[in-house]
Amino acid sequence: MPGSNRHLLCAVLVIVSNMPLSTSGRLRSQDKDARNVPHPRAKRDTSQDVAQIRGDDCPGCSGPYTPFFSQQCYMCPPGTVGPRGAPGQQGVPGRDGRDGRDAQTNQQQQIGDDVEPLPTSSNSSGGAIYTRWGREVCPEQSEVVYHGVAGGAYYTYKGSGSNYLCLPEEPIYDEPVAGADNNRGLVYGSEYQTSDFPPWSHLHDSVATCAVCHAPSRPSLLMIPARNVCPEGAGWVKEFSGYLVSAYHDHHGPSEFVCMDREAQAVPRSSHNTNGALFYPVEGRCSGSGSGLPCGPYIDGHELTCVVCTK
């Protein structure tokens, strides 16, 4: 066979051998279509994946546009909000946080001119409140909360309160019932009963004054009977001293023991002998038999002193 014919025959055989055949020996129809499938490495025409939609197909859109890509609309107007999804699962716990910084003490803090310093432990509790009986002013180291007159239950009554009250000069009422009514507890003014006690004889039958005081930096309060000085070496501050007073020992109603200032005063022009709550000096009774105070340190018949201290 001539060389040119031999080459032509070999080419035909190669083509035929590479063509898949149907059971009948003919080309299958799907194989015909496969000839039109581009090579995987060939550049793909994506124009067929993008739907060409006109503006009248989408409310709120104007003009021709191509809003869909890979079955998702990326230029359409937002739709209504869908229902809330189910809660997700519990997340993984986070890592531990970093250690905090060391705190600063009051002495270490930098305080500006327009910033008030933080309170120290000595006054953070609010300080002590006490009554200075017989005076309407407070000691220099304390401040006046209010001042007024001393009062309490009438000395012959069995009921009402048993304590003395420091009543402010200007009361405030709230829906009072007009007129006197004996179906009540009763509060009266007070009087000194000191005609036979030289330090206060000039105050006899006069109304006692009082003041409520605040020691802002000293929260502890102590009244010591039978002493007129505070404990030494423990930081106690003397607010005032005087004499121990109470109601008369044979009156019906009990009362409390309070410390009346040594320099007691009275409401001006109040000596009317109208009684009310009465202040008597208190004296001790001692006895060697054990029924009274110990004799020796205590002297029978001596008036007892007192002192009010804060810390």
Salt bridges, closest charged atoms under 4 A:
ASP31 OD2 - ARG28 NE 3.01
ASP49 OD2 - ARG44 NH2 2.96
GLU136 OE1 - HIS147 ND1 3.99
GLU143 OE2 - HIS214 ND1 2.85
GLU169 OE2 - HIS147 ND1 3.56
ASP181 OD2 - ARG184 NH1 3.20
ASP205 OD2 - HIS204 NE2 3.29
GLU239 OE2 - ARG218 NH2 2.98
ASP261 OD2 - ARG132 NE 2.78
ASP261 OD1 - ARG135 NH1 3.96
GLU283 OE2 - ARG285 NH1 2.35
